[in-house]
Amino acid sequence: MSEFIDVQPAADQRQAFARWAVAQTPKIRTVSQDSFAVPADLFDLAPEEVLTGALVDGRPYISLDEGLTDYAHPEAEGTPGEPLPELPPEAYGPDSVPLDFAPLDDAPGDEDSDPSDRSGDENQADEGGFPCGLCDRSLKTARGREAHRRQAHNEES
């Protein structure tokens, strides 16, 4: 996150914003002829009237009075522990594409895994060390296991 928020006040609010900016400690400085670098912790202190019509980090400032009514979807409020409800089609942009996903109910769990399957991360040690996977022997290091496999089982790495 940036330490500064770029504020470009509306033309009719530029002088009022500048008065507010130089009254701060430390003074807020300009970064161009019509833009200010406001420290993130001071942005909340800026008066609403000097931010009206401004561009904040390149986006139009939405006042607290206007709220987010155009953007909010009250029917999309979720319930803890439940899947999120579907949004209406107008909530999506014109270029949006639905994503394919696998529900968690279909995901394999620990109970689905076969303990004799050694196809996982072979460099991961279990409680007894590094199991050979080809016999009952368990070795202290992955390097030792590889040497054992080459010698005892004629396996190439």
SULRA-V185606 format. One record per residue. N is the residue number from 0. RES is the residue in three letters. OMEGA is omega in degrees with one decimal (NA if undefined). NEAR is the number of other ideal C-beta (glycine too) atoms within 12 Angstrom. D_CENTER is the distance of its C-alpha to the mean C-alpha in Angstrom with 1 decimal. Layout:
BEGIN
N;RES;OMEGA;NEAR;D_CENTER / N;RES;OMEGA;NEAR;D_CENTER
END
This chain:
BEGIN
0;MET;-179.5;7;11.8 / 1;SER;177.6;12;15.3 / 2;GLU;-177.0;12;18.2 / 3;PHE;175.6;21;19.9 / 4;ILE;-179.7;29;19.6 / 5;ASP;-179.8;27;21.9 / 6;VAL;174.8;39;24.3 / 7;GLN;-176.6;29;26.9 / 8;PRO;173.4;34;29.3 / 9;ALA;-175.8;22;31.5 / 10;ALA;-178.1;15;34.8 / 11;ASP;179.5;13;36.8 / 12;GLN;-174.7;27;34.5 / 13;ARG;-179.8;25;34.3 / 14;GLN;179.3;15;37.2 / 15;ALA;178.6;23;36.1 / 16;PHE;179.6;36;32.6 / 17;ALA;176.5;24;34.3 / 18;ARG;178.7;19;36.6 / 19;TRP;-175.2;27;33.8 / 20;ALA;-178.4;32;31.9 / 21;VAL;177.1;16;35.0 / 22;ALA;-178.6;17;35.7 / 23;GLN;176.0;22;32.5 / 24;THR;-6.7;11;32.7 / 25;PRO;-178.9;13;31.8 / 26;LYS;176.3;17;32.5 / 27;ILE;-175.2;31;29.8 / 28;ARG;176.5;19;30.6 / 29;THR;174.8;21;30.5 / 30;VAL;173.2;16;28.6 / 31;SER;-176.8;14;30.7 / 32;GLN;-179.4;11;33.7 / 33;ASP;-174.9;19;31.7 / 34;SER;-177.4;25;28.3 / 35;PHE;174.2;36;27.4 / 36;ALA;-176.5;25;24.8 / 37;VAL;175.4;36;24.1 / 38;PRO;-175.0;23;22.6 / 39;ALA;-178.4;19;19.6 / 40;ASP;178.0;16;21.7 / 41;LEU;-176.2;24;24.6 / 42;PHE;-179.9;29;22.9 / 43;ASP;-178.5;14;23.3 / 44;LEU;-179.0;19;27.0 / 45;ALA;178.7;32;27.7 / 46;PRO;-177.9;22;30.2 / 47;GLU;-175.1;21;29.2 / 48;GLU;179.2;20;32.2 / 49;VAL;177.8;31;31.3 / 50;LEU;-179.3;33;27.8 / 51;THR;-179.8;25;29.3 / 52;GLY;-177.1;23;29.1 / 53;ALA;168.5;35;26.9 / 54;LEU;-179.4;25;24.1 / 55;VAL;-174.1;30;21.1 / 56;ASP;175.9;20;18.9 / 57;GLY;-179.1;12;20.6 / 58;ARG;179.0;13;20.1 / 59;PRO;178.0;18;22.9 / 60;TYR;176.8;29;23.0 / 61;ILE;-177.2;20;23.3 / 62;SER;178.3;20;25.5 / 63;LEU;178.7;14;25.4 / 64;ASP;178.9;12;28.7 / 65;GLU;-179.8;16;27.4 / 66;GLY;-178.9;11;24.4 / 67;LEU;-174.9;12;22.0 / 68;THR;179.8;12;24.7 / 69;ASP;-173.6;11;24.3 / 70;TYR;-175.0;15;20.7 / 71;ALA;175.7;14;20.7 / 72;HIS;-176.4;19;21.8 / 73;PRO;179.3;14;23.5 / 74;GLU;-177.4;13;24.4 / 75;ALA;178.2;17;20.7 / 76;GLU;-177.3;12;20.5 / 77;GLY;175.1;14;19.5 / 78;THR;-179.5;9;21.6 / 79;PRO;178.6;7;20.4 / 80;GLY;-179.2;6;21.0 / 81;GLU;175.4;8;21.5 / 82;PRO;178.5;13;19.7 / 83;LEU;178.3;14;18.4 / 84;PRO;178.0;14;21.2 / 85;GLU;175.2;13;21.6 / 86;LEU;176.5;19;21.0 / 87;PRO;-177.1;11;24.1 / 88;PRO;-178.9;11;24.3 / 89;GLU;178.1;13;24.4 / 90;ALA;-177.7;18;20.8 / 91;TYR;179.0;15;19.7 / 92;GLY;-177.0;9;20.3 / 93;PRO;-178.1;8;23.3 / 94;ASP;-176.2;5;21.5 / 95;SER;-178.9;11;19.1 / 96;VAL;178.5;8;19.6 / 97;PRO;179.6;9;19.2 / 98;LEU;174.1;7;17.2 / 99;ASP;177.4;6;19.3 / 100;PHE;176.4;10;18.1 / 101;ALA;177.8;9;20.2 / 102;PRO;-179.4;8;20.4 / 103;LEU;178.7;9;20.1 / 104;ASP;-178.8;9;23.8 / 105;ASP;-176.8;9;24.5 / 106;ALA;179.0;12;22.6 / 107;PRO;178.3;12;25.0 / 108;GLY;179.9;9;25.3 / 109;ASP;-178.5;8;27.1 / 110;GLU;-180.0;8;30.3 / 111;ASP;-174.7;10;30.2 / 112;SER;179.8;13;30.3 / 113;ASP;-177.5;11;33.7 / 114;PRO;179.1;13;34.4 / 115;SER;179.0;11;36.8 / 116;ASP;-178.6;12;34.2 / 117;ARG;-176.1;20;33.5 / 118;SER;-179.5;11;31.2 / 119;GLY;-179.3;15;28.2 / 120;ASP;-176.9;11;27.3 / 121;GLU;178.2;21;30.8 / 122;ASN;179.6;13;29.9 / 123;GLN;179.6;15;28.7 / 124;ALA;171.5;19;31.5 / 125;ASP;-175.5;19;32.4 / 126;GLU;-176.2;8;34.6 / 127;GLY;-178.2;13;37.7 / 128;GLY;-178.9;18;36.4 / 129;PHE;-178.2;26;35.8 / 130;PRO;-179.7;28;37.6 / 131;CYS;-177.4;26;39.6 / 132;GLY;178.2;27;38.7 / 133;LEU;176.2;21;42.2 / 134;CYS;-176.2;16;44.2 / 135;ASP;-173.3;12;44.0 / 136;ARG;175.2;20;43.7 / 137;SER;-175.7;21;40.7 / 138;LEU;-173.9;26;40.4 / 139;LYS;-177.7;15;39.0 / 140;THR;176.7;14;37.0 / 141;ALA;178.6;23;35.3 / 142;ARG;177.6;17;37.9 / 143;GLY;178.1;20;40.7 / 144;ARG;-179.9;32;39.6 / 145;GLU;178.2;22;39.6 / 146;ALA;177.7;19;43.1 / 147;HIS;-179.2;27;44.3 / 148;ARG;179.4;25;43.2 / 149;ARG;-175.4;16;45.0 / 150;GLN;-173.4;18;48.1 / 151;ALA;-173.3;18;48.5 / 152;HIS;-179.4;17;47.1 / 153;ASN;-179.5;10;47.8 / 154;GLU;175.6;16;44.1 / 155;GLU;-179.5;8;42.7 / 156;SER;NA;14;39.1
END
